[in-house]
Amino acid sequence: MKPKVAMVAPAYMPAEAFGGPVQAIAAIAKILVERGYGVRVFTTDVRDPLRPRSETPLLSHEHLDGVDVERERPVAFIAGYWVTPKLFSRLVSENSDLIFAHCARSFQLDIAALASFVLRKPLIVAPHGSVYSYKLFRGGLRRPLYVVHNAALKLVFKQAKRIVATSQEEVRQISRFGANMAKVVLIPNFVEESEFSSLPARGGFRQNYGLTGNVKIILFVGRMARVKGLETLLGAFSEVVKSRDDVWLVLVGPDGGYYKQIVDLSQKLKCSHRVITPGPLYGDRKLEAFVDSDIVVMPSDYESFGIVALEAFGCGKPVVGARVGGLQELIIPDHTGLLFQRGNKVELGSILKSLLDRPDFVNEMGRNARDFVLERYSDRSVGQQVLRLCDEVSGSREAKSVLVSPPS
């Protein structure tokens, strides 16, 4: 009989406003269920990270894709920490064989580590890019709270039997916290190959937003937050529209606290007439936006991985991204996209102008990108690494002697 896994996270599907980590956690849960593991997710009922006190929380219990999901209402919200004390007693009574905890900067992961210690159950920790994110905060309570939390995070890493990094950049971040690097395994985020096997027909998104004719679309997908580099993108786009009247910038995603600034800046730069903000799009509607775009841009100041790049690749679109974090491992210059110096709107503008004039080259990179993601970042390939890891940590009979090699 397959082991039982208690997965712990601050948020879970369908809370897609949280972005990539929630998608990655759900993909891991689905892979384990398909392999025969019993999976129960323990999380909060928060639907939107910017509105944690929403009066429309998610259901307290759901069964999604074979996964039992148990949600708790936080009793307090402290600078991004959502306090759910009942989680501890529920984990203790669950009698799972393995605890798989996600998102390092969370109350839920800390409690999962404590439960693992008390129960003497093996613990896997997956930070999902949250280890070093406090460096990005310029003020407020969250930054000092995160600095204080560093001591707790070191204890969590000490308790963990394995620590999952999604990129070499995250490996480097974990190493700065004194973790035993022999525990670290490099397993990237992945996409479900079936999601991209039958893509929406081209033209649906364009028709919905009145983008008729042979216009060009530059697409951004992500939270409207300062860290996503939207100032750089708008600065570059404002230069592009000075010489072209056939290009539109589409900004897809939920408000991450920066939407008003984006609107004001687009008006100041006199390019608002060429900017569309549909808000968050999910499922087929998001795929339609990818399919109808010409170039996808990720101008982030920080990305430990960048799952949006995988989605763009799966839709056959190249990505122009900032030379930061995990994007440098996904974007192969002139093959799956192009890189530019973070914050350099002049360089980004020049790249966009060049690519808009070279559609054949863009299409070639898009084909390369699709082959790349399906070969190296699909559930068919990466999913096996996840299964081998859980088999090894849980002591499953199917585990092999050497399952996941730690990065050097």
N, C-alpha and C positions, 0 to 999 in steps of 0.2 A: 504494500500500500504506500502511495506517495505521501511525503511529509506534508504537514499543515504549515502554511506561511501566514504570519500576521504582518501585513504591510501597513506602515504608519506614515502619514503625510499630513501637512497642514491643509491640503486641498486635494480634491479628486474630481474626476469628470462627473457631471457635465460643466464644471466650473472652468470653462475654457478661457475666461478672462485672465487667468493666471499665466497663460502662455505655454511655452515649451515644456517646462517640468511636469505639468499635469498630464500632457499628452504622453510624455515618456514613461511616467509612472503607470498609466493605464495600459500602455503597450506591453510593459513588463508583466503586469498582472495577467493580461490576456494570454501571453505566451506560456506562463506557468500553468494556467488553467487548462489550456489545450494539451499540455504535457501530462496532466493528471494530478497536479498539485491541488490541494485544497487552499484557497486563498480567501482571506477576509481582510478587508481594508478598514482601518480605523482612522478617522479624519474629522474635520470640522464641517459644519453646515454652511460655511461661508461661500457665497456665490461669486463675489467680486472683491478683490483685495483692497480696492479703494473705498468700498462701501461694506465693511465687515458687519456693521450693525443693521444691515438691510432687513426690512420686515418680510421679505420673501426669501427666506433661507431654503436650502435644499432639503430634501426629505431626510428624516432621521435614519431610515433604512431603505436600501434599494438592492436589487439584484441586477447587475449590469454585466452582460457578456460572460455570464457564469461566475461572476465575482460578487460575493456578499459585501456590501458597503455599509458600515456603521458610522453615523455622523453624530457629533456632539455640538451643542451650542456653547461657544466660549463664555466663561463667566466674567472675563475681563479682556480688554484690548489695550496692550501697552506697547506703543511704538512698533507695531508689526508683530508682536508676540501675542498669540491668541491662546489664552490660558484655558486648558481643558483638564482639570484635575481628575475627573472621573476616568480619564483614559487609562490611568495607571491600574486601577482595580479591574478594568475590563481586560486589559492585556494579561494581568496576572491570572484571571479566571479563564482565559481563552485556551490555555494548555496547548499552545502551538509548538512546533518543533523548531521553528526559525523565525526570527524577527528581522524584517527588511525595512529599515527606516530611511526616509527621504527628506531632503531639504535641511541642510545643516543649521541654518539660522531660524530655528523654530522650536517652540515649546514642545511640540509633538515628538521631535527627534530626541530631545533631552529625556523626556519621559520614557521613550522606547528604550533608550540606553540603560536607564535605571531599572526598568522591568527586566531587561536582559540580564543585568547583574544579579538581581534578586532571584530570578528563576533559574539562573545558570544556563540560559538558552543562548545559542550562537546568534550574533548580531552582524548584519550587513548594513553598512551606511553608504548612502548615495547622496552627496551634497547638492548635485544639480546646479553647480555654478554659484552657490551661495556662500562659499567659504570666504572669499576675499571681497565680496560685494560691498562690505561696509566702507571700503576705501573710497567709494563713489559718493558717499553722502557728505555734503558740504556744511551741514549744520543740523540743528534740531536734536531731539533726544535719541534718535535711532543710532547715530554713530557712536556716542559714548557707551550706550547700552551694548552695542556689538563688541566694542573693545573690551568691556568687562566680561562679556560672554566668551571671549577667546579662551579663558581658563577652563570653562565648562566644555568647550569644544575639544580641547586637548584631552580631557578625560573621556569624552565620547570616542575619540579616535583610539584611545588606549583600550577601551572596552571592546571595540569592534574586532571581529575576526577577519573581516575583509572591508576595504574601503573602495568604492567604485568611482573612478574618475572617467569623465567622458572625453577628455582631450589631454594632450601633453601639457597644455596651459594649466589645467586643473591639477594635474600631477604636481606641477611646480608649486601651486598654491598650497596643496596639502602638505608638501614637504616643509614649508615654512612654519607649520604648526607642530613640528617635532614628531609627526606620526612615524611609526615603523613602516618604512617604505616596502618592506617585504609583504605587507598586508594589502598594498595598493594594486588593484587590477584595472587595466585600461579597457573599458567597454563603452564604445560610443553610443549616443542615442541612435535610434533607427526609425524607419517608417515601415508601415505595412505595405508590402508589394501589391497586394490586391487593391489597395486604395488608388493606385495609379495605373492599373491594368486597363481600365475603361474610363478615360477622362471625358469630361463634358465636351460637347461640340463647340468649336470656336465661334464666337459672335454673341453668345448669350449675355455676357457681362456688358459688352459694348452697347448692345441694344438697350439694356436696362437703364444705362446712364447716358444715352443719347450720343455716344461716341461713334458717329457715322463717318463713312468715308475711309480713306487710307491714313488714319491718324496713328500716331505712335503713342504707346503707353509705357511710362516708367512707373514701376510699382514698388511700394513699400508695404510690408506686412509686419505688424508688431504693435506693442503698446505705445501710445502717444506719451512718451516719457522723455525727460531730459537726456538720460543715458543712451537713448537710441540714436542720437546724432541727427535729429531732424533739422536743427539749425543749419548744419553743414549741407544737408540735402537740399533744403530750400534755397540756400545761398547759391549752390551750384545750378539748380534748376532755373533760378531767376536769370542767370546768364544764358542758359540754353534757349529760353523763350525769346530772347532778344534777337536771335538770328533764325528762329523757326516758328512757324505758326501752325504746325501740325502735330505738336507734342503736348501730352497731358501728364500730370503727375497725380497718381492715385495713392492716397494714404489710407490703408485698411487697418483697423484695429481699434480697441477700446481706449477710452481716455485714461491715461496713466498719470493724470494731474498736470498735463502740459498742453492740453488741446487749445485753450484760449491763447496761449503764447504763440502757438503755431499759426492760428488764424490771424493774429495781429501781425506776426512777422511776414506772412505771405502777402498781406495787404501793404505793409511797409516796403516790401521788395517789389511790389507791383506785378506779382505773378498769381494772385489769388483767382483771377479769371480762368486760369489753367490748372487749378488744383481741385480735386474731388476728394471728399472725405466720407465714404459710405458708412463709417463706423465699423464695428466688429463683424466679420463674416466667418461662418463656420461650415464645415462639411462641403457639399457640392458648390455652394455659393463662393466659398474661398477658392476652391479649385478653378471655378470659372474665371475668377480674377487673374489667377496665375496663367491659365491657358490663353487669355486674351491680352496679356501683357507682352511687351517686347523685351524689356530689361527689368530685372529685379535688383533693387539696391538695398544693402544693409550697411548703413553709415554709422553703426554703433560705436560708442566710446568704449564699450565693454561687452564681450560675448565669450563666455567660457566654452560654448559650443556653437549654437546657432542652428536650431532645428528648422527654422524658416528656409535656410539654404537647401536643406534636404527636400523640403516640399517643392521649392522652385525647381530643383534638379529633376524631381520625379515628374514634373509637368513639362520637362524639356526646355527649361529656361536657364540661361547663365546668370550668375550673380556678380554684381560689382559690390565689393565689400571693403570695409576698413581693415587695415592690416593690424588686427587685434585678436588675441586669444585663439579660440578654436577655429575662427574663420580662416586663419592662415593654413589650417590643415585640410579644409574642405575646398577652398577656392584655389585651383591650380591655374596660374596665369596663362592666358591664351588657350586654355583647355576647357575648364569649367567656368571661367569668369575672369575677372581682373580685380586687383587689389590697389588701394590708394592709401596714402598716409592719413591716419585718423585726424579729422578736423580740417583737412585741406580741401576747402570748397573749390579752389581754383583747379586743382588736379582732378577732382571728381567731375567738375563741369567739362573739362577737356576730354575725359574718358567718355562721358555720355555723348558729347557731340560727335566724337569719332565713331562710336558704336552705332549711333542712329544713321550714320552715313554708310554703314557696312552691314546690311541685313544678312547677307550670305554668311559672313563671319559669325554673327550673332547666332544664327540658326545652327551653324556647325558646332559652336560651343554648347548650345542647348542639347544637341544630340549626344555629345560627349558627356555632358552632365547627367543626363538620364541613365546612360550606361554605367556611369561611375557610381551613382547612388544605388542602383539596383544590384550591382555587383558587391559593393562594400558596406552599404548602410541600410540594407533591408532586413526585415524580420527573418528572412531565409538564411542570412549569413550571421548577423549579430545576435539574433535570437538564440542561436545555439550556444553562444558564449554565456548568455544569461542562464540558460538551463544547466550548463556544466558547472557554473559557479554555485548555483543553489544546490545541485547534487552533491558537490564537494563539501560545502559548508554544513549541510544537513546530515551528511554521512550516508547519503543514498547509496544503495548497492550499485547503481549505474554509474557512479562517479569513477573517473579514471585516476591514475596516480598523479599525472600532471595535467591539470585542467585549464587553468587560466594563468598564463605567465605574467608575473608582475613586470611593469615597465622598468627599464634601466634608469 
